[in-house]
Amino acid sequence: RQLHTQISQFFNAFGALDRIKTTPIPFVYVVHLRTILILYLFGWNAMMVLINGWVAAIPALVVAWALLGIEAASVECECPFHFETNHLALGKTCIEVSHNVAQTIHPLFDPTLQPAL
């Protein structure tokens, strides 16, 4: 009964991960986000330089770099399960789970570990 519950929970989690993997970020959202961000950064940086002179260019570029990094991270979160260095280590997790399952069911199939009747 406990094994059935754990298997059911495993398949529920697997289904949730599959839905995450197969649901893309809407293209309109990405285009809108990038357009607004670029327009804002160009306008903000231009105003910073006009008001404060060229000394404001470096802090404005640092802020622009940070905001563009956040945007890139949000797009990267669209597919978190690829085999790249900055994605989730799902392969290692699956191998670890398979080893744990093998250790759990090994006594069921090894006659030397069966309890005497």
Buried (B, 14 or more C-beta within 10 A) or exposed (E): EEEEEEEEEEEEEEEEBEEEBEEEEEEEEBEEBBEEBBEEBEEBBEEBBEEEEEEBEEEBEEBBEEBBEEBEEEEEEEBBBEEEEEBEEBEEEEEEEEEEEEEEEEEEEEEEEEEEE
